[in-house]
Amino acid sequence: METTIAQAVVLVLGLLAARIWPREARNGILTQESWINLLNGGVLFAGRQALLLALVYAGLEPLEWRLLDLTALPAFVQFLVAFLTLDFARYWLHYADHRVPLLWSFHRVHHSAESLDATTGFRMHVVDFVQLAAIPLLLFGVLFRVSPGWPLPAALIIGIVADSIEHSNVRFTLDTPFKRLWFRVFNTPLFHSWHHTRDGQLHDGNYANALPVWDRLFGTDVTREVPPELYGVEDKQALDASWLGLQLLRPGPRQLRWRASGAASEQSKAG
């Protein structure tokens, strides 16, 4: 419940902040893409809740054992372990989503967004959603035991806040010491905008969720001083922008035109 409330609050704040400090001027708060993102997130959330209710009804209980028991540690230390391991695992999953062709075929649903705002984090394929949901289940259902209370929810909420901030349509410049410090330590709309550039083949990186240090450590920081001009995926990857089209991975108009131009080119060569 805490994470759901946090998600709703940061979504509203992110959309309002974009009206005050917009990176890209818009006529309204929500675009057509934003509504599709919200619909997609709502369906996925409803599916997750239905699954949780089914598990409760079936009487399935959490595992009693864990590989590592952290409950003897102070609560703040447990929180740090939970936050850092979650963020580290999300970095590598995100890396795999871009480098493994099968995973990318689903992850490009998220990258099909041609404009970014606080709703863009809800734009994902159900396979992506299951992967992300599996990370805390594996880490804290199998690997770590943490004390009941605030440490784990707090770590999850930071990830939610980071996701909303990094996708927000908010102008972020490096013109003050505070902003430069924030840019070095935490993810920002500028840092993550380069993850969504349409020219992904040349700028494939910036996979971090909350802490960009992972990208800097592993050589995947591709940030520039100003945001890219175009967002989304290349023509050959483009998808139908409807909610069902995204989930079924149906090709969009740009992909169909790309295929047609390729076929025409092959015919002209054959002729």
Backbone as CSV, one residue per row, in Angstrom:
resi,resn,N_x,N_y,N_z,CA_x,CA_y,CA_z,C_x,C_y,C_z
1,MET,0.818,-1.200,0.000,0.000,0.000,0.000,0.863,1.266,0.000
2,GLU,1.962,1.239,0.793,2.829,2.425,0.843,3.414,2.754,-0.524
3,THR,3.833,1.714,-1.258,4.434,1.951,-2.569,3.398,2.473,-3.567
4,THR,2.171,2.006,-3.466,1.117,2.488,-4.368,0.834,3.961,-4.123
5,ILE,0.743,4.350,-2.856,0.507,5.759,-2.523,1.667,6.612,-3.009
6,ALA,2.898,6.139,-2.783,4.075,6.891,-3.225,4.070,7.062,-4.736
7,GLN,3.681,6.029,-5.457,3.654,6.092,-6.917,2.653,7.145,-7.392
8,ALA,1.489,7.195,-6.752,0.478,8.178,-7.131,0.938,9.600,-6.825
9,VAL,1.580,9.795,-5.670,2.032,11.128,-5.269,3.117,11.638,-6.208
10,VAL,4.133,10.825,-6.484,5.231,11.294,-7.333,4.769,11.478,-8.772
11,LEU,3.781,10.708,-9.204,3.224,10.902,-10.542,2.597,12.286,-10.666
12,VAL,1.763,12.644,-9.703,1.110,13.958,-9.730,2.146,15.076,-9.627
13,LEU,3.092,14.942,-8.711,4.117,15.978,-8.545,4.972,16.118,-9.808
14,GLY,5.298,14.986,-10.440,6.093,15.031,-11.656,5.380,15.737,-12.788
15,LEU,4.074,15.496,-12.916,3.298,16.154,-13.966,3.154,17.648,-13.692
16,LEU,2.970,18.015,-12.422,2.852,19.438,-12.068,4.180,20.158,-12.270
17,ALA,5.285,19.518,-11.893,6.601,20.136,-12.067,6.885,20.405,-13.544
18,ALA,6.393,19.515,-14.414,6.608,19.690,-15.848,5.846,20.888,-16.396
19,ARG,4.789,21.298,-15.711,4.062,22.499,-16.141,4.822,23.760,-15.764
20,ILE,5.618,23.670,-14.701,6.340,24.853,-14.212,7.709,24.974,-14.871
21,TRP,8.424,23.852,-14.986,9.775,23.855,-15.576,9.842,22.847,-16.727
22,PRO,9.119,23.056,-17.802,9.070,22.036,-18.859,10.356,21.954,-19.677
23,ARG,10.743,20.745,-19.995,11.827,20.539,-20.957,11.282,20.723,-22.371
24,GLU,10.071,20.229,-22.580,9.400,20.299,-23.875,8.031,20.909,-23.644
25,ALA,7.763,22.074,-24.267,6.491,22.773,-24.076,5.338,21.945,-24.646
26,ARG,4.243,21.864,-23.885,3.063,21.116,-24.324,1.818,21.930,-24.044
27,ASN,0.738,21.589,-24.762,-0.520,22.316,-24.581,-1.245,21.900,-23.310
28,GLY,-1.094,20.670,-22.906,-1.782,20.185,-21.718,-0.859,19.366,-20.839
29,ILE,-1.402,18.905,-19.724,-0.601,18.103,-18.799,-0.336,16.713,-19.368
30,LEU,-1.357,16.116,-19.997,-1.245,14.751,-20.504,-1.369,14.733,-22.027
31,THR,-0.506,13.971,-22.673,-0.575,13.763,-24.110,-1.325,12.455,-24.389
32,GLN,-1.530,12.162,-25.676,-2.151,10.891,-26.029,-1.301,9.724,-25.532
33,GLU,0.017,9.860,-25.660,0.914,8.812,-25.140,0.757,8.648,-23.638
34,SER,0.583,9.770,-22.922,0.436,9.706,-21.464,-0.777,8.872,-21.076
35,TRP,-1.894,9.049,-21.803,-3.107,8.285,-21.494,-2.887,6.796,-21.749
36,ILE,-2.177,6.469,-22.823,-1.866,5.060,-23.095,-0.979,4.497,-21.986
37,ASN,-0.015,5.292,-21.545,0.859,4.854,-20.452,0.055,4.567,-19.186
38,LEU,-0.869,5.472,-18.857,-1.681,5.293,-17.653,-2.590,4.076,-17.774
39,LEU,-3.179,3.885,-18.953,-4.010,2.695,-19.170,-3.182,1.434,-18.994
40,ASN,-1.993,1.431,-19.578,-1.120,0.265,-19.479,-0.755,-0.020,-18.023
41,GLY,-0.380,1.038,-17.288,-0.030,0.864,-15.884,-1.204,0.372,-15.064
42,GLY,-2.402,0.894,-15.359,-3.587,0.462,-14.626,-3.899,-1.009,-14.832
43,VAL,-3.774,-1.468,-16.073,-4.038,-2.881,-16.368,-3.015,-3.771,-15.666
44,LEU,-1.744,-3.392,-15.734,-0.711,-4.194,-15.085,-0.888,-4.219,-13.569
45,PHE,-1.236,-3.066,-12.990,-1.456,-3.003,-11.545,-2.635,-3.882,-11.143
46,ALA,-3.727,-3.824,-11.917,-4.902,-4.646,-11.606,-4.552,-6.129,-11.698
47,GLY,-3.753,-6.492,-12.699,-3.336,-7.887,-12.824,-2.500,-8.333,-11.642
48,ARG,-1.589,-7.454,-11.193,-0.755,-7.792,-10.042,-1.603,-7.986,-8.792
49,GLN,-2.562,-7.082,-8.578,-3.417,-7.200,-7.390,-4.255,-8.473,-7.437
50,ALA,-4.735,-8.816,-8.612,-5.528,-10.040,-8.737,-4.682,-11.268,-8.419
51,LEU,-3.425,-11.260,-8.888,-2.528,-12.379,-8.606,-2.245,-12.484,-7.111
52,LEU,-1.993,-11.336,-6.457,-1.725,-11.358,-5.019,-2.926,-11.886,-4.246
53,LEU,-4.122,-11.469,-4.633,-5.332,-11.969,-3.968,-5.485,-13.470,-4.182
54,ALA,-5.158,-13.935,-5.387,-5.257,-15.369,-5.662,-4.284,-16.160,-4.799
55,LEU,-3.073,-15.616,-4.610,-2.087,-16.305,-3.769,-2.539,-16.354,-2.315
56,VAL,-3.114,-15.245,-1.844,-3.627,-15.220,-0.472,-4.771,-16.222,-0.315
57,TYR,-5.668,-16.224,-1.302,-6.810,-17.147,-1.252,-6.346,-18.600,-1.271
58,ALA,-5.241,-18.851,-2.014,-4.717,-20.217,-2.095,-3.989,-20.627,-0.826
59,GLY,-3.772,-19.663,0.077,-3.124,-19.961,1.336,-1.622,-20.140,1.252
60,LEU,-1.001,-19.592,0.178,0.453,-19.715,0.042,1.146,-18.760,1.005
61,GLU,2.089,-19.244,1.739,2.816,-18.455,2.721,4.227,-18.146,2.212
62,PRO,4.809,-16.999,2.633,6.204,-16.704,2.255,7.149,-17.761,2.814
63,LEU,8.257,-17.926,2.135,9.271,-18.867,2.618,9.765,-18.450,3.994
64,GLU,10.006,-19.429,4.849,10.488,-19.124,6.192,12.001,-18.969,6.246
65,TRP,12.697,-19.502,5.243,14.155,-19.447,5.261,14.667,-18.421,4.265
66,ARG,15.880,-17.917,4.522,16.591,-17.045,3.584,18.064,-17.449,3.625
67,LEU,18.795,-17.124,2.578,20.225,-17.437,2.555,20.998,-16.557,3.526
68,LEU,20.593,-15.281,3.646,21.279,-14.342,4.527,20.263,-13.639,5.416
69,ASP,20.478,-13.708,6.705,19.581,-13.068,7.666,20.185,-11.738,8.115
70,LEU,19.498,-10.632,7.787,19.995,-9.301,8.128,19.301,-8.704,9.345
71,THR,18.420,-9.433,9.962,17.579,-8.849,10.995,18.351,-8.432,12.243
72,ALA,19.565,-8.963,12.433,20.361,-8.549,13.594,21.021,-7.193,13.379
73,LEU,21.031,-6.705,12.147,21.658,-5.417,11.836,20.711,-4.268,12.155
74,PRO,21.254,-3.057,12.405,20.386,-1.893,12.603,19.473,-1.677,11.399
75,ALA,18.302,-1.117,11.630,17.311,-0.950,10.564,17.858,-0.125,9.412
76,PHE,18.663,0.909,9.703,19.182,1.754,8.637,20.147,0.976,7.748
77,VAL,20.940,0.087,8.353,21.859,-0.741,7.573,21.061,-1.702,6.692
78,GLN,19.997,-2.263,7.220,19.138,-3.130,6.417,18.556,-2.366,5.232
79,PHE,18.139,-1.132,5.489,17.619,-0.289,4.409,18.677,-0.064,3.336
80,LEU,19.920,0.263,3.734,20.986,0.507,2.763,21.260,-0.744,1.924
81,VAL,21.312,-1.902,2.576,21.539,-3.146,1.842,20.405,-3.377,0.846
82,ALA,19.171,-3.187,1.299,18.015,-3.395,0.422,18.043,-2.433,-0.761
83,PHE,18.296,-1.158,-0.492,18.304,-0.148,-1.553,19.411,-0.412,-2.569
84,LEU,20.635,-0.659,-2.086,21.764,-0.840,-2.993,21.634,-2.125,-3.817
85,THR,21.178,-3.202,-3.194,21.038,-4.449,-3.949,19.908,-4.348,-4.970
86,LEU,18.822,-3.701,-4.612,17.736,-3.488,-5.570,18.226,-2.669,-6.759
87,ASP,18.911,-1.565,-6.483,19.347,-0.679,-7.554,20.383,-1.368,-8.440
88,PHE,21.278,-2.127,-7.832,22.313,-2.847,-8.588,21.679,-3.913,-9.480
89,ALA,20.715,-4.644,-8.931,20.051,-5.693,-9.710,19.252,-5.088,-10.864
90,ARG,18.610,-3.960,-10.606,17.841,-3.311,-11.679,18.755,-2.823,-12.796
91,TYR,19.954,-2.347,-12.439,20.898,-1.919,-13.471,21.215,-3.083,-14.404
92,TRP,21.544,-4.236,-13.847,21.960,-5.361,-14.686,20.796,-5.962,-15.459
93,LEU,19.599,-5.960,-14.871,18.433,-6.411,-15.634,18.189,-5.477,-16.813
94,HIS,18.297,-4.173,-16.565,18.094,-3.183,-17.624,19.161,-3.354,-18.712
95,TYR,20.384,-3.599,-18.298,21.469,-3.866,-19.243,21.105,-5.057,-20.131
96,ALA,20.636,-6.131,-19.508,20.261,-7.326,-20.265,19.090,-7.059,-21.194
97,ASP,18.139,-6.241,-20.759,16.985,-5.922,-21.598,17.403,-5.280,-22.919
98,HIS,18.543,-4.586,-22.909,19.022,-3.934,-24.126,19.989,-4.785,-24.921
99,ARG,20.673,-5.692,-24.280,21.731,-6.457,-24.946,21.294,-7.861,-25.358
100,VAL,20.223,-8.387,-24.789,19.713,-9.710,-25.162,18.534,-9.504,-26.122
101,PRO,18.644,-9.946,-27.375,17.601,-9.658,-28.372,16.186,-10.047,-27.944
102,LEU,16.013,-11.206,-27.326,14.681,-11.623,-26.911,14.098,-10.651,-25.881
103,LEU,14.909,-10.251,-24.896,14.433,-9.309,-23.884,14.162,-7.940,-24.493
104,TRP,15.010,-7.519,-25.433,14.797,-6.224,-26.077,13.478,-6.190,-26.862
105,SER,13.085,-7.309,-27.447,11.841,-7.332,-28.220,10.652,-6.911,-27.359
106,PHE,10.717,-7.181,-26.054,9.659,-6.744,-25.135,9.962,-5.363,-24.555
107,HIS,11.227,-5.114,-24.240,11.588,-3.859,-23.589,11.392,-2.655,-24.505
108,ARG,11.423,-2.863,-25.820,11.240,-1.729,-26.734,9.852,-1.135,-26.631
109,VAL,8.906,-1.852,-26.014,7.596,-1.251,-25.735,7.787,0.014,-24.904
110,HIS,8.627,-0.072,-23.888,8.905,1.097,-23.058,9.579,2.198,-23.876
111,HIS,10.491,1.817,-24.749,11.243,2.794,-25.533,10.466,3.314,-26.736
112,SER,9.291,2.774,-26.980,8.490,3.276,-28.099,7.922,4.657,-27.819
113,ALA,7.974,5.117,-26.575,7.478,6.462,-26.240,8.295,7.526,-26.967
114,GLU,7.617,8.423,-27.676,8.307,9.475,-28.423,8.305,10.806,-27.681
115,SER,7.750,10.807,-26.486,7.871,11.936,-25.566,7.924,11.352,-24.164
116,LEU,8.595,12.055,-23.264,8.785,11.535,-21.917,8.045,12.404,-20.908
117,ASP,7.397,11.764,-19.951,6.845,12.466,-18.800,6.723,11.470,-17.654
118,ALA,6.142,11.903,-16.552,6.106,11.066,-15.346,5.300,9.791,-15.525
119,THR,4.511,9.694,-16.618,3.734,8.466,-16.870,4.523,7.429,-17.658
120,THR,5.670,7.792,-18.227,6.371,6.900,-19.149,6.832,5.611,-18.474
121,GLY,7.099,5.665,-17.184,7.497,4.456,-16.470,6.431,3.377,-16.482
122,PHE,5.157,3.754,-16.720,4.077,2.767,-16.776,3.981,2.092,-18.137
123,ARG,4.729,2.600,-19.102,4.668,2.051,-20.463,5.647,0.883,-20.545
124,MET,5.136,-0.313,-20.402,5.996,-1.497,-20.468,5.187,-2.707,-20.878
125,HIS,5.884,-3.690,-21.425,5.248,-4.958,-21.759,5.068,-5.773,-20.483
126,VAL,4.114,-6.667,-20.490,3.868,-7.485,-19.306,5.095,-8.321,-18.944
127,VAL,5.900,-8.709,-19.930,7.123,-9.470,-19.643,8.102,-8.610,-18.851
128,ASP,8.242,-7.337,-19.235,9.070,-6.404,-18.465,8.562,-6.264,-17.043
129,PHE,7.253,-6.157,-16.915,6.625,-5.975,-15.604,6.928,-7.162,-14.695
130,VAL,6.833,-8.362,-15.245,7.113,-9.577,-14.460,8.580,-9.615,-14.036
131,GLN,9.473,-9.227,-14.952,10.900,-9.200,-14.610,11.171,-8.259,-13.434
132,LEU,10.619,-7.050,-13.515,10.857,-6.065,-12.463,10.251,-6.508,-11.136
133,ALA,9.075,-7.122,-11.204,8.436,-7.601,-9.977,9.217,-8.748,-9.360
134,ALA,9.920,-9.513,-10.200,10.656,-10.673,-9.698,11.887,-10.279,-8.893
135,ILE,12.452,-9.097,-9.157,13.694,-8.711,-8.474,13.510,-8.650,-6.955
136,PRO,12.560,-7.856,-6.417,12.414,-7.855,-4.955,11.939,-9.191,-4.396
137,LEU,11.151,-9.929,-5.177,10.701,-11.238,-4.696,11.880,-12.186,-4.498
138,LEU,12.819,-12.183,-5.446,13.979,-13.053,-5.333,14.958,-12.568,-4.265
139,LEU,15.184,-11.234,-4.250,16.151,-10.698,-3.293,15.689,-10.877,-1.851
140,PHE,14.405,-10.612,-1.608,13.932,-10.588,-0.217,12.978,-11.729,0.115
141,GLY,12.721,-12.572,-0.880,11.967,-13.787,-0.602,12.864,-15.005,-0.538
142,VAL,14.093,-14.884,-1.097,15.020,-16.010,-1.133,16.381,-15.647,-0.545
143,LEU,16.927,-14.500,-0.955,18.303,-14.175,-0.573,18.403,-13.537,0.814
144,PHE,17.723,-12.408,1.024,17.856,-11.658,2.278,16.591,-11.743,3.127
145,ARG,16.794,-11.840,4.420,15.693,-11.640,5.361,15.902,-10.298,6.038
146,VAL,14.910,-9.412,5.936,14.978,-8.116,6.616,13.852,-8.041,7.628
147,SER,14.030,-7.161,8.600,13.032,-7.017,9.653,11.746,-6.415,9.099
148,PRO,10.589,-6.781,9.651,9.348,-6.106,9.269,9.435,-4.620,9.624
149,GLY,8.729,-3.805,8.900,8.768,-2.370,9.181,9.182,-1.572,7.957
150,TRP,9.911,-0.495,8.176,10.134,0.483,7.119,11.293,0.204,6.162
151,PRO,12.336,-0.587,6.500,13.508,-0.662,5.605,13.200,-1.058,4.166
152,LEU,12.467,-2.151,3.955,12.199,-2.602,2.594,11.231,-1.676,1.861
153,PRO,10.093,-1.277,2.445,9.227,-0.323,1.736,9.942,0.968,1.369
154,ALA,10.815,1.469,2.252,11.545,2.700,1.954,12.458,2.510,0.753
155,ALA,13.140,1.369,0.688,14.022,1.091,-0.452,13.224,0.994,-1.745
156,LEU,12.059,0.361,-1.704,11.203,0.256,-2.887,10.680,1.619,-3.313
157,ILE,10.323,2.455,-2.353,9.770,3.776,-2.662,10.817,4.660,-3.337
158,ILE,12.068,4.573,-2.924,13.116,5.368,-3.580,13.215,5.007,-5.054
159,GLY,13.106,3.729,-5.374,13.123,3.306,-6.769,11.947,3.876,-7.548
160,ILE,10.778,3.913,-6.923,9.585,4.477,-7.561,9.757,5.971,-7.816
161,VAL,10.271,6.687,-6.805,10.498,8.126,-6.946,11.511,8.401,-8.051
162,ALA,12.603,7.613,-8.077,13.631,7.795,-9.105,13.055,7.578,-10.491
163,ASP,12.205,6.573,-10.645,11.614,6.281,-11.951,10.763,7.444,-12.443
164,SER,9.996,8.034,-11.544,9.150,9.170,-11.930,9.983,10.393,-12.267
165,ILE,10.997,10.680,-11.459,11.840,11.858,-11.700,12.592,11.733,-13.020
166,GLU,13.188,10.574,-13.273,14.041,10.434,-14.452,13.260,10.533,-15.755
167,HIS,11.973,10.151,-15.737,11.161,10.238,-16.945,10.432,11.575,-17.082
168,SER,10.442,12.399,-16.053,9.648,13.622,-16.058,10.057,14.568,-17.174
169,ASN,9.066,15.259,-17.703,9.305,16.279,-18.727,9.719,17.586,-18.047
170,VAL,10.808,17.514,-17.304,11.302,18.655,-16.525,12.664,19.071,-17.061
171,ARG,12.839,20.361,-17.247,14.127,20.886,-17.707,15.152,20.773,-16.589
172,PHE,16.268,20.128,-16.879,17.337,19.964,-15.887,18.644,20.404,-16.527
173,THR,19.216,21.446,-15.989,20.495,21.962,-16.484,21.554,21.835,-15.387
174,LEU,22.800,22.036,-15.770,23.913,21.895,-14.824,24.501,23.261,-14.489
175,ASP,23.615,24.245,-14.245,24.061,25.633,-14.087,24.254,26.068,-12.635
176,THR,24.064,25.154,-11.670,24.305,25.499,-10.267,25.077,24.367,-9.606
177,PRO,25.819,24.651,-8.549,26.552,23.588,-7.831,25.631,22.485,-7.322
178,PHE,24.432,22.869,-6.823,23.507,21.858,-6.305,23.072,20.907,-7.413
179,LYS,22.737,21.432,-8.589,22.311,20.574,-9.698,23.445,19.672,-10.170
180,ARG,24.656,20.213,-10.187,25.787,19.384,-10.601,26.028,18.258,-9.598
181,LEU,25.851,18.565,-8.302,26.000,17.527,-7.284,24.910,16.472,-7.429
182,TRP,23.663,16.925,-7.613,22.548,15.991,-7.797,22.804,15.104,-9.015
183,PHE,23.305,15.705,-10.086,23.588,14.969,-11.315,24.644,13.893,-11.086
184,ARG,25.609,14.173,-10.219,26.657,13.195,-9.945,26.157,12.030,-9.086
185,VAL,25.193,12.321,-8.210,24.796,11.309,-7.224,23.531,10.551,-7.631
186,PHE,22.516,11.268,-8.126,21.219,10.646,-8.411,20.831,10.806,-9.885
187,ASN,19.952,9.932,-10.313,19.442,10.007,-11.675,18.646,11.296,-11.873
188,THR,18.663,11.815,-13.088,17.992,13.074,-13.409,17.285,12.945,-14.755
189,PRO,16.359,13.867,-15.053,15.727,13.858,-16.380,16.738,14.010,-17.516
190,LEU,17.822,14.748,-17.302,18.842,14.891,-18.337,19.574,13.571,-18.550
191,PHE,20.001,12.934,-17.477,20.735,11.664,-17.569,19.885,10.617,-18.285
192,HIS,18.632,10.484,-17.875,17.805,9.402,-18.422,17.284,9.732,-19.815
193,SER,17.226,11.013,-20.170,16.748,11.348,-21.511,17.638,10.718,-22.576
194,TRP,18.954,10.599,-22.275,19.865,10.002,-23.238,19.718,8.489,-23.318
195,HIS,19.060,7.901,-22.348,18.732,6.482,-22.441,17.603,6.269,-23.445
196,HIS,16.787,7.288,-23.659,15.617,7.167,-24.534,15.832,7.795,-25.905
197,THR,17.051,8.220,-26.224,17.274,8.806,-27.535,16.949,7.811,-28.649
198,ARG,16.376,8.318,-29.730,16.041,7.435,-30.848,17.295,6.860,-31.499
199,ASP,18.393,7.560,-31.336,19.668,7.106,-31.893,20.326,6.129,-30.922
200,GLY,19.557,5.105,-30.517,20.024,4.196,-29.475,21.215,3.350,-29.848
201,GLN,21.411,3.135,-31.146,22.550,2.319,-31.560,23.883,2.991,-31.223
202,LEU,23.895,4.332,-31.260,25.122,5.064,-30.971,25.215,5.499,-29.513
203,HIS,24.092,5.545,-28.833,24.073,6.003,-27.438,23.293,5.008,-26.588
204,ASP,23.763,3.763,-26.532,23.080,2.714,-25.788,23.690,2.640,-24.389
205,GLY,23.022,3.213,-23.417,23.547,3.218,-22.054,22.616,3.921,-21.098
206,ASN,23.165,4.393,-19.968,22.393,5.056,-18.908,21.258,4.154,-18.413
207,TYR,21.635,2.975,-17.927,20.666,1.975,-17.488,20.246,2.131,-16.033
208,ALA,20.908,2.992,-15.280,20.672,3.066,-13.836,19.249,3.477,-13.504
209,ASN,18.763,2.995,-12.364,17.459,3.404,-11.858,17.599,4.644,-10.980
210,ALA,18.244,4.521,-9.854,18.392,5.654,-8.936,19.807,6.214,-8.919
211,LEU,20.816,5.343,-8.993,22.206,5.760,-8.824,22.987,5.623,-10.129
212,PRO,23.331,6.728,-10.791,24.089,6.650,-12.044,25.520,6.157,-11.859
213,VAL,25.946,5.952,-10.625,27.296,5.455,-10.390,27.530,4.111,-11.076
214,TRP,26.474,3.297,-11.221,26.651,1.999,-11.877,27.077,2.192,-13.338
215,ASP,26.454,3.158,-14.020,26.832,3.419,-15.416,28.259,3.941,-15.512
216,ARG,28.653,4.751,-14.548,30.011,5.296,-14.588,31.041,4.219,-14.252
217,LEU,30.684,3.309,-13.360,31.602,2.227,-13.010,31.793,1.246,-14.161
218,PHE,30.716,0.971,-14.893,30.765,-0.081,-15.912,30.805,0.463,-17.337
219,GLY,31.078,1.770,-17.469,31.320,2.345,-18.785,30.115,2.476,-19.682
220,THR,28.921,2.661,-19.103,27.718,2.778,-19.927,27.062,4.157,-19.793
221,ASP,27.816,5.146,-19.330,27.316,6.524,-19.241,27.457,7.178,-20.619
222,VAL,26.320,7.572,-21.224,26.339,8.172,-22.568,25.737,9.579,-22.557
223,THR,25.721,10.227,-21.407,25.058,11.521,-21.257,25.767,12.620,-22.040
224,ARG,24.975,13.551,-22.575,25.484,14.779,-23.174,24.944,15.956,-22.360
225,GLU,25.430,17.162,-22.643,25.068,18.323,-21.821,23.643,18.823,-22.066
226,VAL,23.070,18.496,-23.221,21.689,18.886,-23.518,20.918,17.635,-23.919
227,PRO,19.589,17.615,-23.761,18.809,16.417,-24.108,18.859,16.137,-25.607
228,PRO,18.590,14.894,-25.997,18.540,14.559,-27.427,17.323,15.210,-28.094
229,GLU,17.353,15.276,-29.408,16.256,15.904,-30.148,15.067,14.969,-30.327
230,LEU,15.322,13.675,-30.511,14.253,12.721,-30.780,14.295,11.567,-29.792
231,TYR,13.115,11.148,-29.348,12.989,9.997,-28.460,12.275,8.859,-29.191
232,GLY,12.362,7.671,-28.642,11.666,6.530,-29.217,12.629,5.494,-29.748
233,VAL,12.184,4.731,-30.729,12.989,3.676,-31.327,13.154,3.951,-32.815
234,GLU,14.119,3.261,-33.420,14.344,3.409,-34.845,13.135,2.902,-35.637
235,ASP,13.043,3.318,-36.888,11.894,2.951,-37.721,11.666,1.441,-37.755
236,LYS,12.742,0.671,-37.859,12.593,-0.777,-37.984,12.097,-1.431,-36.700
237,GLN,12.095,-0.681,-35.570,11.632,-1.205,-34.287,10.263,-0.648,-33.886
238,ALA,9.734,0.314,-34.635,8.538,1.062,-34.212,7.323,0.149,-34.061
239,LEU,6.493,0.469,-33.066,5.324,-0.347,-32.737,4.035,0.455,-32.873
240,ASP,2.949,-0.271,-33.037,1.612,0.331,-33.008,1.415,0.992,-31.655
241,ALA,0.993,2.259,-31.665,0.965,3.044,-30.426,-0.224,2.739,-29.526
242,SER,-1.157,1.877,-29.945,-2.287,1.548,-29.081,-1.851,0.631,-27.957
243,TRP,-2.659,0.576,-26.886,-2.283,-0.273,-25.751,-2.175,-1.737,-26.177
244,LEU,-3.169,-2.239,-26.892,-3.144,-3.641,-27.305,-2.023,-3.876,-28.309
245,GLY,-1.802,-2.901,-29.201,-0.721,-3.039,-30.172,0.631,-3.172,-29.512
246,LEU,0.844,-2.420,-28.426,2.114,-2.514,-27.700,2.287,-3.886,-27.052
247,GLN,1.236,-4.383,-26.431,1.334,-5.675,-25.761,1.503,-6.831,-26.754
248,LEU,0.923,-6.678,-27.955,1.038,-7.726,-28.977,2.246,-7.522,-29.880
249,LEU,2.999,-6.435,-29.626,4.194,-6.113,-30.415,3.875,-5.946,-31.902
250,ARG,2.706,-5.345,-32.171,2.335,-5.120,-33.565,3.178,-4.000,-34.166
251,PRO,3.640,-4.156,-35.410,4.441,-3.094,-36.037,3.632,-1.821,-36.225
252,GLY,4.305,-0.670,-36.056,3.659,0.619,-36.243,3.882,1.145,-37.644
253,PRO,3.277,2.299,-37.983,3.408,2.870,-39.329,4.853,3.080,-39.764
254,ARG,5.704,3.537,-38.843,7.099,3.780,-39.245,7.801,2.469,-39.606
255,GLN,7.518,1.387,-38.875,8.133,0.100,-39.201,7.601,-0.429,-40.529
256,LEU,6.306,-0.250,-40.780,5.732,-0.724,-42.034,6.314,0.038,-43.224
257,ARG,6.502,1.359,-43.053,7.114,2.140,-44.134,8.558,1.704,-44.354
258,TRP,9.267,1.414,-43.245,10.647,0.950,-43.355,10.707,-0.373,-44.108
259,ARG,9.782,-1.287,-43.786,9.747,-2.573,-44.481,9.445,-2.373,-45.968
260,ALA,8.482,-1.473,-46.257,8.102,-1.234,-47.648,9.264,-0.641,-48.439
261,SER,9.987,0.301,-47.816,11.123,0.909,-48.514,12.236,-0.112,-48.735
262,GLY,12.408,-1.031,-47.781,13.407,-2.079,-47.939,13.045,-3.037,-49.049
263,ALA,11.747,-3.389,-49.116,11.283,-4.293,-50.183,11.447,-3.629,-51.546
264,ALA,11.107,-2.323,-51.617,11.243,-1.606,-52.890,12.694,-1.541,-53.324
265,SER,13.591,-1.341,-52.349,15.010,-1.288,-52.651,15.512,-2.614,-53.181
266,GLU,15.047,-3.713,-52.584,15.458,-5.042,-53.047,14.940,-5.321,-54.459
267,GLN,13.716,-4.862,-54.756,13.146,-5.077,-56.081,13.922,-4.314,-57.135
268,SER,14.305,-3.058,-56.773,15.055,-2.258,-57.734,16.425,-2.870,-58.016
269,LYS,17.053,-3.456,-57.000,18.339,-4.124,-57.199,18.176,-5.365,-58.080
270,ALA,17.079,-6.095,-57.840,16.839,-7.300,-58.634,16.550,-6.967,-60.089
271,GLY,15.857,-5.808,-60.277,15.544,-5.382,-61.642,16.754,-4.899,-62.378
